[in-house]
Amino acid sequence: MPMYDYKCLDCGKESLIVVTLKEHAAGGIVCPACGSKKLQQLFSPFIAHTTKKS
C-alpha cells in the first residue's frame, strides 16, 4: 500500500500514513495524534527499487 506524508493543520504533527488509493482519493484520512481531518499532504521524494541490476 502507498504511504503518504501528511501534516496536521490543527496539532502540527507530521505523520507517515499508509492508506489505500481509494481512501486517499476520498480524503477520509485523520491525524493519528489528534483525530483531526484537517491534513495537508506533503510532497516527498521517492526511490524506485527494481530487481534487475544494470
Sequence and secondary structure as in RCSB ss.txt:
>XXXX:A:sequence
MPMYDYKCLDCGKESLIVVTLKEHAAGGIVCPACGSKKLQQLFSPFIAHTTKKS
>XXXX:A:secstr
  EEEEEETTT  EEEEE  HHHHHHT    TTT  S EEEE        SS  
